[in-house]
Amino acid sequence: MSEPPAAPQSELLAPEGEPRPLGPTPSQSRFQVDLVSEAAGASEGKAENPGAGGEEAKGRFRVVNFADPSGSGSGASPEGGPAEGLQNGDTVMSESSLHSSTGGQHHYHYDTHTNTYYLRTFGHNTIDAVPKIDFYRQTAAPLGEKLVRPTLSELHDELDKEPFEDGFPNGDELTPAEEAAAKEAAEPKGVVKFGWIKGVLVRCMLNIWGVMLFIRMTWIVGQAGIALACVIIGMATVVTTITGLSTSAIATNGFVRGGGAYYLISRSLGPEFGGSIGLIFAFANAVAVAMYVVGFAETVVDLLQGVDAVMTDEINDIRIIGTITIILLLGISVAGMEWEAKAQIFLLVVLITAIFNYFIGSFIPVKSKEPQGFFRYDGDLMWENMGPDFRDETFFSVFAIFFPAATGILAGANISGDLADPQMAIPKGTLLAILITGIVYMGVAISTGSCIVRDATGNVNDTLTGDFLKNCTGVACKFGYNFSSCKISPEEPCSYGLHNDMQVMSVVSGFSPIISAGIFSATLSSALASLVSAPKVFQALCKDNIYPYIGVFAKGYGKNNEPLRGYFLTFGIALGFILIAELNTIAPIISNFFLASYALINYSVFHASLANSPGWRPSFRYYNMWVALAGAVLCCVVMFVINWAAALLTNVIVMGLYIYVCHKKPDVNWGSSTQALTYQQALSHTLHLSAVEDHVKNFRPQCLVMTGYPNSRPALLDLVHSFTKNVGLMICGHVRMGYRKPNFRDLAADQSRYQRWLMRNETKAFYTPVFAEDLRQGSQYLLQAAGLGRLRPNTLVLGFKNDWRDGDMMNVETYINMIHDAFDFQYGAVILRLKEGLDVSHIQGQDELLSSQEKSGAKDVIVSMDTSKDSDCDSSKLSSKTTSLQNSPAAQKGKKSPTVPLNSSDQQLLEASQQFQQKQGKGTVDVWWLFDDGGLTLLIPYLLTNKKRWKDCKIRVFIGGKINRIDHDRRAMATLLSKFRIDFSDINVLGDINTKPKKEHVAAFEEMVEPYRLKEDNMELEAAERLKNSEPWRITDNELELYRAKTNRQIRLNELLKEHSATANLIVM
């Protein structure tokens, strides 16, 4: 809707020196607005208006006056007082967003829900909100509270107010520089946030460059050769690169909080996958600490043994050194992320120095190192080492040994909560780390293969002489050495060379102690990264409350919200595994845990792309759903290649945790791709179903149940749910009537609230309320519009109108017309009648009452009551005082109202209302199949008796017949039922169904209908016609006589029902 042009400025400003009148002038329409002079407040101060706070309480929005351009302030108020804090065309902000005059500091944020005038943007006062990120935050957003934009009704209501009242705005819109300063001021002082280099790149490089680089890379080249070693590195890099791309895609699709891999997976695939992988990922990181510390301790013990400085024995030395090491690492971690980051930088410098030390040494041939197999770079040597030489190994076993070296790519993502900008840092740091480390690994493989032979004795006397020259084999002969003696002698195997010496890089390096320092750096940095990652991931998992009894670890301490309890838990787990000191069986399981995480991250990207959700739009574009799927499959393949038993164990653990979380159904909503894909599949299947014609074999009752509020008629809800659960559609229809303007906002809130109530009560149904002028109109709306495609109701279910004799007969006519409307719309009709009635809505708190009765069996219960009892047929009545809030399940517990003892009739009503929630004992379901109604009368009992609660009940069938053909009719019905494949316990043929009813029953019927007869014989014809037109439900003498035979049959049927089915659990007719 466009606004009319504003009046000229001269018309809108009061004459100088005169007070400006309140409210619009006669020439102004309610849609006209004031033009704003940008210079209006240029010379004015920004002092607060002391009276503004009091005026604000008058209405939902503050109303703004505007100063005249002259700045005289003459039009500021009716009193003509001095103008304080003049509006200068800026956004009005709440008082909480200002710095007070006393110097107190307040938090800056736009209170756009209370004050929504945007003047600088449009040049006039509009209360519509301009686009702002605060409207799109999650409710539990960490960067500030979610603001709510004004609703359309609020905007309409605001137009009805007087546009000019006392009071001035007391704030200004912030400039971009001021916004940045305000955001900085909002952050707690001293919080450490890392950039992409220190936060992600350094951590990932340290974790990927593990101890494998120095003590296993040369052995891999010796076994697989240069070519296959490069293939192994390439395969591992492909897996990690694909995972890195997937991680980048997820990390740039919205805000990333702390929790690393767990946060990425859980927010993409949902709590089921996220919860299962989060637990094992945190555990894997905790055990990885032990792995790296034991690797460090083993190296130290080897050095101590070299100088004969063993403390006790090898195993206990590892335990002692490992325990001391992890205590020191814990101290660094607990000291804070800043100290931990400084330690990581120092360790990276040492590690890079060690790598350069190796490469520099490889270009400096030393004569004394040649007996140990190190020569200069040589083409023949490179060619000899190009092919594989597997000894007790295979390609895949060598790959399995190398791959754990590549599993550090999530080290940066795991501290996502401590990154200044995770969306930028995670992609850039992770991918660059994979590239750099991949190049270094490849460079080391080619370098070692080009200057070191596979076998060497280390003996300086193994030089060639003339006699042995012709028997020498291998490229070492070219350099004057013959190492063939140890190759062919099993008693004296070679001790040096690529195959035999794990410390050969120390031999090659320029200064070997630096390589030892590099090994220490690699192990300690990986241990430190894992020691930080595990508590952070576990803290995020605990905060989401997916598993019980672990919430105590969610608490954070200090300015950085450090998970100190998580640190000590990780310390305990790692220390336990350090004391074992034998991790050869644990290591493959940890690698599999990491790979399972990588597989799910890749699958998350594929799943999100497949779901085609509009919310999936990562700013990182260099990903592909099929490449991500291939990455997920590759991760699973690598899991089984490394250790198939560990892979099976990992899958069993993940599936067990997944099933547990699915069963628990955590109450979280993260907008996962699982939800998006479920929607897409439901939509496509519904459309596909709509293209298929109905078939009698696929018929199922799909019920529109007129329950009103779902907890108002529990017996009706429970019975219908018994035969529709997992079989057909069930919609709880509710017609809300009223002459006032319908509150659609309340209607939507009620729909959400009662749908949750149905889900909590494990009732598979939909709640559908409508507003209408009367019950029949509302039911027509529901009959026509409820459902979607083939998922539409075909059966209307009503409660019997027990109070039909007491109320307004127009309501009875409405009730009867609803049934006729159902037939007109090709619906079946089912009416449930209980002697006690169905509607319990006048007893407030019936949910709690029922549960307390089940536990205690108490009879004398005090409950709140509303004495204006609704009838059982109406979905909602004007006479009812029970509002939607009073009836809501959420409001029942906290409602305090006068209490009265529950009378006997209401006690019986409550007991009857829960009878279908209980298991039905051995009894019968009596089916009076007197007329061929299409089979619904038989189908409902069949579906009921298939359910657990009703399985002990037998079906008895009653049919009409003649005395002389009872056996024949019974056999014919038995044949028909056998063709329908419906089990029955008995068939009763009613030969006396056409017998005249007893006189006392006929008299009782005539007495019942007496008040509703027209009695036209006792009045004039015109008066009778007028009465019949005004009250069409009146029964004429002619109608009574015309339907006499039918009436007698119904009375007789009532007699037979009482005679045969008085003890039945349920009668269907």
Disulfide bonds with the S-S distance in Angstrom:
Cys472-Cys477 1.58
Cys486-Cys494 1.62
